[in-house]
């Protein structure tokens, strides 16, 4: 037997040292056993609804367009009929959170569904009933009656996850049932333009249309996120709602069917180095108040434009999105201490938190109207909407959603367009725009003056 050369002995020694110092948690886990244990709690969800259709379409996948923050990330799959009505179906995922059949999924998976079918991992199917919806966080709670105790997915902790740790996604991508993918946590606290509560987990575990509402597990087999969004055309980039955000609202969804959130009544913007320096602050922590809603809790407490909110109820505001999340989860009528920076000094004020209503101007004061005859949903321009859509003008009304089958879509209107005039009449608000449309007769052509970024253009829309 030949002796090892010194260089070979050195390499063997280094290899043994590396194996000894690598912690067990960093080594690949038993994905097979983990998948077998977790799959029974994951369900496939299919929905059906009847919707209006204004133009023929082709079978197969397509994007629904529109102005929802999630629309640029999702495609849905519809079997369509080229008539005045069509049957639309969608596929999604979910997971069982209680033995008596409560299931958590995404709001956009079951939104507007006439029929919900839940299929378990063993092939059994049950009719699902919506028990609660939260469109702002894109979560929904549905219930099935199985007549027996069901396997349950354990809810973990998402605050302590670390970038680089292994995760597993299980769901129904493209209708391929009980698909398992693995990857790592790619980033935390991602903001993707979904609303004031953006705080997504980014992962490179493969997530595709149909995974929506499914669980993202850690290697302990605990749910740390709800798979929700993808970037169209992207690879290895998926987003999940942190499970801690879901745990805060599940009791309200179960008991009340909706979520009641706290309201402060300010619009805020992020700090940067230049702004921080101009106020005399040493860092960019905090949220800068650029508007205080009249007769709001913030106004009653004496908050002013130009205040920098440093802490809320003892929690530091490190980034802009920290504040909306903290306020939203604060109990209505609770009095909290808010530390602000004003005129070069820190001071403390007490605020009695109000109840957030759709129209009372929280952090995103979008006063939307119902979709009109043109297939448009519009909003009055607020400072936060102007910042979100990079608007150079605050005149007119903002197009926030477009029916992909409606006249507005055929006229090439886009989300983010400002409608300044309709048939020569100035459009100053959603209310005035609606008044013009109320007089708009079916089959007539409506001329619109649009501002699209820095360009003014006319377009015409014909109602069906």
N, C-alpha and C positions, 0 to 999 in steps of 0.2 A: 504494500500500500504506500503510495507516494505521499510525501509530506507536503503540507500546504506552504505556499510561498508567503513571505511576510505581508505582501500587499493583499493577498487573499484573506489572511487572518484579520487584517485591519478592516476590510469591508464586512466580514462576517460579524466582527465585534460591533461595528457601527449599526448594522442591521438589527442585532439583538438589543442594543440600547434603545433604538427608535421604537421597536415593538414594545419594550418595557415601559417607556415614558408616555406613549399615546394612551389617553384615557379611554375606557370602554365606551363612554358616551359618544366619542368621536368616530368609532368604528361602525361599519355598516351594520344595520339591525336586521332582524329576521322579518323581512317584509311579507313573506308567505304566511307566517302565523298571524301577523298583525292584520293582514287583509282578510283572512278567514274569520278572525274574531270580530272585525268591524263591519263587514258587509251586511250582515242581517239587519242592522239598524238604519241602513240607507235605503231610501225608496226612490222609485221613478214616478214622476208626475206628468200626466198628459191632460191637456185641457182642450175644450172646444167651445166656440162661441159663434154667434151669427153677427156679422158686421156688414155695414153698407159698402158697396163696391161701385165705383163710378166708371171703371174702365176695365177691359179684359186684361188678364195677366197670364203669365206662363207658370207651369208647375215647377217646383223645385225651390231651393233656398234663395232668399233675397233679403235685403235690409229694409226695415220699415221706415227708415228716415225719421223725420220729426225732430222735436226740440228737446226731448228728455235728455238730461245729462248722460244717461246710460246709452242713448241710441247710437253713439259713435263706437261703442264697445260691443254691442250685441247684434246678431242677426237672428231672426226668428224664422220658423219654417211653417209655411201655410199651404194647405191644399185649397185652391181657390176656384170659384165658379164665375165665369165671365158674364154675370147677370147683375141685377140691381142689388142682390145679396149674395154673400158667399159664406161658406163654412170655413172658419179659420181654426187651426189647431196649433198648439205649441207644446214643446217638450221641455221638461226641467227635472230637477232633482230636489231632494229634501232629506231630512233625517228625523227619526223618532226621538222625542225628548221626554216622553213619559210612557209608562206601561199601559195607560188607558187610551193611547192613540193620538196624542198631540204631536204634530209634525211642524218643524220650522223650515221655511223655504223663503224665496224672494217674492216680494210684492209683484214684480213684473212677470213672474211665472204664472200667477193665478189672477192677475188683474182683469176684471170684466168677464171672467169665464162663466159660461152657462153650465158647464159640466166639468167636474174634476175627477179624474181617475187616478188612484194611488196603487201602484204595483209593488208588492214586497219582494224581497230577494228570493223567496221560495215560490214565486209565481202567482200567489194569490192577489186578487184585485178587489179594491174597495172604493166606494164612492166617498169623496172628500168634501167636507164642509168648511168654508172659510169662517174662522172664529175671530180673527183680528187682522187688521192691515195697518202698516206704517209706511206710506209711500216715501216719506222724507228719508228714512233709513233703508228703504227698499227691503222690508221684511214682512213676512206674513205667517200667521199661525193657522193651520188647518187641522181638522179632526176627522178621524175614521173610527168606526165601530167594528172592532175585530172580534169582540166577544171573548177575548182572552188577553192575558198579559203579553205585551210585545217587547222585543229586545230594544234597549235604550242606548243611545249614544251619550256618553258622559261629557258634560261641558267642563272644559278646562279653564285656564287663565291665559289671556292673551297679552297682558301687560308685560309679563316676564319673558316673552319669547325673544330669541336672539337671532340676528342675521347670520345665516349660514347653517342653522339647524335643519335637520331633515323634517319633511312633512309629507303627508299622503293625502291625495284627493280621490274621492270615490263619487261617481255620478253616472250620468246618462248622456254623454256627449254624442251629438248627432243620432240619438236614439239607440246607441250601443250600450245596452243595459249593464250595470254593475262594472263599469270600467274603472280600473285602479291605475293611478299614475303617482309617481313619487318625484320629489325634487327638494329644494331647500327654500328657506325664507330668504328672498332676495333683498328686501328692504321693508322698513316699517314707516308708518305715518305718511303714506303716499296721499297726495291730493290730486284728484283726477277730474275735478270740476263737477262732481255729482251733487254738491250742495254744501250747506254750512257745516255738516257733520262729517266731512271727508276725513278719513283716517284709516286708510286701507293697508292691509298686509299685501305686499307684493311677493309672488312666488313664481318659480320657473317650473313647478309641477304642471304638466299639461292640462289646461282648462280650455274648453271649447263650448260653443252653443249647445245647451242641454245640460251642462254642468251647473248652471245657475241654480242656486239654492242648496247645493250639496255641501257636505262638510269638508273642511280642511283639518286633518288630524295631526297631532304631534306624535312622537314615537312612543308615548305612554298610552296612545289610543284615545286621547282626549280631544274633543273638538276645540280648536283655537280660532277658527274662522268659518264664515259662510261664503263660499265661492260666488262671486257676483258679477265680475266684469272682466272683459278682455279688450285688448287693443286690436282693432281690425287690421289684419295683415301682419300683426306682430307674432313672434315666436318666442316662447319661454317667458311671456309677460302676462301674468294673470293677477287678479285682485280679489281679496276676500275681506268681508266686514269682520273686524275683531269680535270675538265671541263675547267679550266683556260688555260691549255696547249692546249686544242682543240681550244679554242676561238682565240688563237694566230695564228693558221694556217688556219682556215676556209676561210678567205678571199682569201688566196693564192690558196687553193683547188678550190674554186669557179671560180676565175678569170684566173688562170694559169694551173690548173689541177695537179700541183705538188708544192712542198715546197722548197723554197730557204733559206738556213741557213747560218749563219755566220761561219767563220773559223778562228781559232787562230793558229793552227799548232803546238800543243804540245801534248805529252802524259804525263799523270799525275797519281799519286797514292795518296792514302789516308795517312794522318799523323797518327801516334800513339804516345804514351807518350815517348817511347824511341827515336824515330826520332825527335820529337819536342825538347826533351832535348838536343840531339846532335847538333841541330842547334841553341840552345839558346832561343827557344820559350817557353812561359809560358803555352800554351794550344795547343790543337790538331786541331785548326781551320786552314783552308787553304788547298791548293792543291799543292803537291810537284811535280815539273817538273823533269821527268826522261829522257826526250828526246825532242829536238826541231827540227822540220822538216826544212830541208834546204830550203832557199828561201821562207819561210812562213812569214805571218805577225808577228809572234812571233820572228822569227830570225831577221827580219828587225828592230824590236823595241829593239833588244839587249837582249832578254830573254835568259837565260842560264840553262843548267842542274844544278839542285841543288837549283834553286830559289823556294821560297815558295810563291805562289800567295795568297794574303790575301784578296784583294777586286778587283772587276771587275766592272767598270763603277759605282762606288759608292756603290755597293752591297757587303756585307760581304760574304766570302766563308766559311760557317760554316761546310759544309760537301763536300766530293769530288764531288758528283753529282750536286751540285749547279753550278759549273763552266760550264760544258757542256751545261746545260740548258740556262744559261745566254748568253753564246756566240752564241748558236744556234738561239736565238730570237733577236740578235742584227742585225741591218740593215747593209747590205754589204756596205763597203766604209766608214762607220762611224768611227771616231777616238774616242777611249775611254781611260780613265785613268785606269791604272792597278797598284795597290800597291803590291810590292813584298818585301820579306825579304831575304837579301843577305849579307853574311859576317857579321852577327850580327846587321845589320841596316835595317831599313825600307827605301824604296825608291820608287819613282813613275816613271813609264814609260808610254808613249803614244803609243797605237797600233791602226793601221788602219785595221779594220776587213776585211778579204777576204771572198770569196764565197766558201762554202763547196761543193766540188765535191766528187763523190764516191771514186775516187782514189787518192785524194791529201793529205791523211793522216790527218784527224781531230783528234778527241779523240779516235775513234775506227777505225784504219787504216786497215780494212779488204779489201784486193784486191781479191775479189772472182771471180772465173771463172764460166761460165755457166755449168750446170750439164752435165757431160760427158757420154760416152757410158757405163760406169760402174755404173751410177747412183750416182756419188759422186760430191759434190761441195766442193772445197778446197780453202784454203787461205794461203798466205805466213805468217810465224810466226812473229808477232810483239810483242813488250814488253807488250802491254795491253792484247793481246790474250794469251800470255804465263802466265800472271797473272790470267786471267779469268779461264783458263783451268788447272791451276796449273801444267804447263809443266816443266819438269826437263831439257829438251833439247830444243834448238831453231833451230835444224836442221830439214830438211824435210819440208813437207807441212802438214797443219792441216786439218783434215776432219771436215767441219762445217755443212754439211747437207748430208743426205743419202736418196735416193728414197727407200721407204719401199718395193717396188715391183722390185727393181733392183738387178743386180748381186752382188753388194757390200753388200747389206743387207743379201742376201743368204749366202755370205761368212763370215757373222758375223762381218763385219767392224762396228765400232761405231763412233759416233760423239766424237771428242776429241783425236782420234788416230792420231799419226804422221806417215806419209808414208815416210820412209827413202830411200828405194830402190824399183825399179820396174824392174823386169827381170834382176837383177844384176846391173842395172845402178843407180848411186846415184841420188836422187831427191833433188835438191837444191832450187827449186822455183816452183811456179805454172806454170810458163812458160816452164820450163824443163819437168815437169810432163806431161803437155799437149803435148809436142813434142813427148814423148814416147808413149802416147796414140794414137797420130795421126798415128803411124806405127803399132798399135795394130789391128790385123785382126779379123773380126767377127768370133766367134766360137773357137778362140784360148784361151789358158789358160795363164793368167798373174800372175807371182809370185811377191808378195809384201812383203817387210820387214817392219814390223809395230812396233812402240814403243807405248805401252799402259801403261801409268804411268811409273813405273820403270822396266817393263818387255818388252823384245824384243821377237817377234814371227813372223813366216812366215805364210802367208796364200795365197791361190790361188783364182783368180776370173776368171770366164769364161763369156765372152761377149755373149749375145744372137745373 
